Amino acid sequence: MTTTVFEFPLKEKVRNYLRIEQLLVQLKTASGNSQSAIHMYFFEQLFTLLDLFDRIDVRSDVLKDLDGHEKNLRYWSRHPNIDSSALEEALNSILDLRKRLKDSRKFGSLLKDDKLLSSIRQRFAIPGGTCGFDLPNLHYWLHLPVTERQPIMKGWLDNLSVLEEAIATSLSFLRERGHFHTTTAVNGFYQDVAEDKNELIRIRYQSDQGYYPTLSGNKYRFALRFIWFEPKDNQITGVDNDVTFDLAAC
C-alpha cells in the first residue's frame, strides 16, 4: 500500500511558502544532475522563483512568523515540565535566523545582478525562446564541462540558503501544529469548519485506490471531495463510496 500526504493551504501566505518549497527542491534536484537538458529546467524553475519574489514580499511574512515563534517559545519556557535545553536551542535558532534575514538583501536581488542570469531571463518567458540561436551565451554555458557548471549553480543556490532555511522553519512549525486523526468522507465528501489558527489542511490516505482528494475553502471552512483519477465508462468523476483517511488541521 502507498501512503500519500496532500497539503492544501487555507491562506495565501502558506500557498506561497509551499510553492517556494517545491521550487527549491526542484532547483536542488536539477543542479545535482549532469545533463544539459536538466540544467535548462534549472533555469526555468529559478526564473519562476524570481518572478514570485517580484510579486510578493516573502521576507516580511517570514519575519512576522519568526516573531510569533519567538513569542510562543518564550511563553512555553515558563512551563515547569518543558525540556529547557531543547527549547533554548530552538529559540536561539529562531533568533539567529531572524538576524540573518534582517541583515540580508531582498530575496533574489543578488541573482538579478548576475550577468548571465540577467541576460537570458527574458527569453525564458517566450515559448521556445531559448534555442541556441536565441541565446548563444546560454548554449555556450550548457556545453561547459559539468564540473564547471555545477559549482556555478551551487553558488546561485547559496544565495537562497537563508530563504530555504526560513521557509523550512515556518512550514515545520506549521505542520507540527496539527495532529492526524482518522475520519471518513461519506460518499467521498467531507466538510468542516476551520479554526482561526488553521492555515493548512493535510490529508493522508492510501493512494493506491484510484482516487485523489481535492479541497475548496478558506480560513473559515473547507470542503473535501475525493475524485477518481481515471473514471470508468459511465462512472461519475466523484467517488460515491465512503473513504477513510487521516486529517490534520494545522
N, C-alpha and C positions, 0 to 999 in steps of 0.2 A: 504494500500500500504506500501511496505517496502523500505525505502531508505537506500542504502549502499554506503560507500565510499571505493574505491580501490586506493591503492597508489603504484606507480611504480617509483623506483629510476632511475635516469639517470647517477649517479656516484657511484663508488664502496664504497666510504665513507658512503654515505647515505644508501646504501644497508646493510652495516654492522650495522649502527645505528638502522635500522628497525628490523634487526634480534635480536639485543641485547634487544631492547624494548620488543619484543614479548617474548623472553626467560625470562626476568624479570617478566613479567605479569604471565607467566605460573608457575614460581617458587613461586611467592607470593600466587597464587591460590592453588597450591598443598600443600604448607606449612600450609595453613589455614584449610586443610581437616584433618579429624581424622583417615582416613583409611590407613592401612599399604601399601596396593597396590598403593594408590595415592602417598605415600611417596617414593616408588620406582621410580615413574615418576619424582618426585622432583630431585632425584639423577641423572637421565638421562639428564634432562634439565640443571642441574648445571654443569655436566661434559662437555656437549655440549658447554656451555658458556666458560668454562675454555679452551677447545680446540680452541675456537675462539680467545681468548686472546693470545694463543701461536702463532697464525698465523698473527695477525695484531697488529698494535700499535695504539689502540683506544685513549689512553691518549694523544698522540701528536696531533691527529686530533681534539680532543675536545678542547685542549688548543688553537690551532690555531683559532678554531671557536669563542671561548670566546674573544680572542684578537680582532677579527673582529667585534664582537658585541659591545665591549667596544668602538672601534673607531666610529662605527655608532651612538651609543648613545651620545657620546661626540659631534659629528657633529650636531645631531638633537637638542642638548641642546642650540645651538646658535640661533635656530629659536624662534621668539618672541611669537608665538601662541602655543607653546608646554606646556603641563602640567608639569611644572618643578619638582613638588613633586613626581609624578609618575615616571618620567624619572630618578630622583635621586635614588629612591627606586630600580628601575630595575638595574641601574648602580652599586649600592652598592652590590646588589645580585650577579651580574656577578663577581665583584672584589673579594667578599668573596669566591665564588665557585672556582674561579681560584686559589686563595691562598691555599685552602684546597686540590685542585688537585695537586698542586706543592709540597705540604708537604706530600702527601700520597705516598705509595709504588705503584708498578705496580699493575694494576687491577688483582685480583685473587691470588696474591702472598701469602697472609695470609691463604687463603683456601687451597692452595697447601701444606702448612706446617701442616695442621690439620692431626692428627694421623689417625682418622677413614677414612677421605676422601682419603688420600694418599694410604691407604691400600686396598681400594676397587675400585679405579678409573679404573685401567687397565682391570678389569673383565667386566666392562660395555661396553668395545669395542668388546667383544666376544659375538656372538649371543647365547643367552640362558646361558650366563656365570655367571649369578647372582643367581643361585639356592642356597638353604640353605647349601648344601654340598660343594659348591664353596666358599661361603662367610659366614661361620658360625658367624663371628663377626657382619656382617650386619643383619643376621637372628635374632640374639640376640637383636640388637638395635631396629629392627622393632617390636619386641614384648615387648618393654618397654612401660609403660603407656604413653598415648598420652600427658599427662600433663608434661612428661619429654622430649618427642621428640620435641614438638613444640617450646619450648624455645631454644633448641639447633639449630633448623633450623632458628629461628629468629636471633640468634647470627651470623650464617653464612651469612644471608641476610644483616645484619647490616654492614658487611664488604664491601658490594656492594652499600651502600647508596649514597656515593659520585658519583659513576658511574651512578646510576639511575637518580640522580638529573642533572648530566651533560648531559646525553643523552636526558632527558626530556626537558632541556633548549634549546639544539641545535635544536631538532626537532620542538619545539614550535616556535622558531624564524623562522625556515624554512617554516613551514606550514602557518604561518601568513603572509608570504611574497607574497603568491598568493591568488587571489580572484576568486571565482567561477563565471563563466559566461556560459550561455546556448548556446549550439551549436548542430550540427546534424552530425551524421555519415551516409553519403549517402551510401545506400546499405550495412549498417553495418560497413563501413570503414571510417576512418578519419586519416589524416596525417597533420603534421605541422612542422615548423622549431623552434627549441629550441633557446632561447636567451642564451647569455654567462652565465648569472647568474642562469639559471634554473638547478635545481638539483633533482627535484621531480615533478612528474605529478600525480595529484589527479583527480579521476573520481567519480562523484556522480550521481546515477540514481536509478530508480525504479527497484529493483532487483527481483520483482515477475513476470517478463515477460518471464522467462525461459532461459535467456542467461546471459553471463558474459563477461567482457572485458579482452582482452589480449593486451599487449603493447610490441613492439620491438623498439629499438632505442638507442641513446647515447646522449651526451651533445650537439650534433649539430642538430639532427632531430629525430622525433619519428613517429610511425605509430600505430594506434589503430584499433583493429578488435574485433567485438562482436561475440561470439561463443555460439551456442546452448548447453545447459548443457546436454540435452537428446534429440538428433535429432530423429525425427520420421522416419519411414521406407522410404527409398529412398530420404531422405532430406539431403542436404549438411550440414556440420557442421557449416559453417559460416552463420551468419544472412544476408539475402539478401534484407531486407526492411530497410527503414530509421529509425535511432534510435536517439531520442533527449536525451541529457544528459548534465550535468554540468561539466566543465573542469576548473581546476586551475593549472597553471604552476608556480611552486614555485622556 
